[in-house]
Amino acid sequence: MDKVSQRKALRAIVANIPDKSKQSERIANILQDTPLPSGSICIYNSLPSEVDTKVIIEYFCKSRQVYLPVVDGDNILLVNVDKNTEYQAGSWGILEPLGERLLPNDVRPAVTVTPLLGVDKKLNRLGKGKGYYDRYFASVDTFKVGLAFEEQILDEVICDEWDKPLDLVITPHSIIGKES
């Protein structure tokens, strides 16, 4: 199997997960109770097919500087958000925050909560294939956290030499770390 086939199979699996809302709620609760490096945090604004991050964003806005990524050409820029931030539809149908767009290297988030299509227990992440987070991780030293529905945990993710493993993955039933 190659990455394209693995992505296609995972998209079909994720499209048929019946309890995304319940799993998202459990993942949010676990993440909120998980010790993470202190400092600012970057969190993706979720699509309906992904673990819902709205509650997570609201939670961290109470205690940290929170940044959301926005697509700028082939790269990600970051916008500082709070409870008053306004949004508009951006690339890929994702609601993007309005505000000053900052280079990730200027912000240097201590933690980045990362979207994924699949992940294995070695913390290898399969993204959607556009390379945004691969380029982001190549330029920023950040603690990488993945949020995954149970159905997204694989025996093995196909990787390339530029793929960076996550530091932590949170599912509705477990936390997978480097020492797991």
Residue pairs with C-beta under 8 A, 6 or more apart in sequence:
1 9
1 158
2 158
3 126
3 129
3 158
3 160
4 129
6 118
6 126
6 154
6 157
6 158
7 117
7 118
7 126
7 128
7 129
10 117
10 118
10 126
10 152
10 154
11 49
11 117
13 151
13 152
14 49
14 117
14 149
14 151
14 152
15 49
17 23
17 149
17 151
20 48
20 49
20 51
20 52
20 149
21 52
22 172
23 51
23 149
23 150
23 171
23 172
24 51
24 52
24 55
25 52
25 55
26 172
26 173
27 51
27 147
27 148
27 170
27 171
27 172
28 52
28 53
28 55
28 56
28 59
30 170
30 172
30 175
31 56
31 113
31 145
31 147
31 170
32 56
32 59
34 168
34 170
34 175
36 110
36 111
36 143
36 145
37 110
37 111
37 143
38 110
39 64
39 65
39 109
39 110
39 111
40 64
40 65
40 66
40 67
40 107
40 108
40 109
40 110
40 111
41 60
41 64
41 65
41 66
41 67
41 109
41 110
41 111
41 112
41 113
42 66
42 67
42 68
42 69
42 78
42 104
42 107
42 109
42 111
42 112
42 113
42 142
43 53
43 56
43 57
43 60
43 66
43 67
43 68
43 112
43 113
44 50
44 53
44 68
44 69
44 94
44 113
44 114
44 115
45 53
45 54
45 57
45 68
45 87
45 94
45 95
45 96
45 97
46 52
46 53
46 54
46 115
47 92
47 93
47 94
47 115
50 115
50 147
51 147
51 148
51 149
53 113
53 147
56 113
57 66
57 68
57 81
58 83
60 66
61 81
61 82
61 83
65 80
66 80
66 81
66 82
67 78
67 79
67 80
67 81
67 102
67 107
67 109
68 78
68 79
68 81
68 96
68 97
69 76
69 77
69 78
69 132
69 136
70 76
70 77
70 78
70 79
70 90
70 91
70 96
70 97
70 101
71 90
71 91
71 92
71 94
71 96
71 132
72 101
74 131
74 132
74 135
75 132
75 135
75 136
76 104
76 132
76 133
76 135
76 136
77 101
77 102
77 103
77 104
78 101
78 102
78 103
78 104
78 107
78 109
79 85
79 96
79 97
79 98
79 99
79 100
79 101
79 102
80 99
80 100
80 102
80 107
81 97
81 99
85 97
85 98
85 99
86 97
86 98
87 95
87 96
87 97
87 98
88 95
88 96
88 98
89 95
89 96
90 96
104 136
104 139
104 140
105 139
105 140
108 140
108 141
108 142
109 140
109 142
110 142
110 143
111 142
111 143
111 145
112 136
112 137
112 140
112 142
112 143
112 144
112 145
113 145
113 146
113 147
114 125
114 133
114 144
114 145
114 146
114 147
114 166
115 127
115 128
115 133
115 147
116 125
116 126
116 127
116 146
116 147
116 148
116 152
117 126
117 127
117 128
117 152
118 125
118 126
118 148
118 152
118 153
118 154
118 157
119 125
119 126
119 146
119 148
119 152
119 153
119 154
119 157
119 166
119 169
119 176
120 153
120 154
120 155
120 156
120 157
121 153
121 176
121 180
122 156
122 157
122 165
123 146
123 165
123 166
123 167
123 168
123 169
123 176
123 177
123 178
124 156
124 157
124 159
124 163
124 165
124 166
125 133
125 144
125 146
125 157
125 163
125 164
125 165
125 166
126 154
126 157
126 158
127 133
127 134
134 162
134 163
134 164
137 144
137 164
138 162
138 164
143 167
143 168
144 164
144 165
144 166
144 167
144 168
145 166
145 167
145 168
145 169
145 170
146 166
146 168
146 169
146 170
147 169
147 170
148 169
148 170
148 171
149 171
149 172
150 171
150 172
150 173
153 169
153 171
153 176
167 177
167 178
168 175
168 176
168 177
168 178
169 175
169 176
169 177
170 176
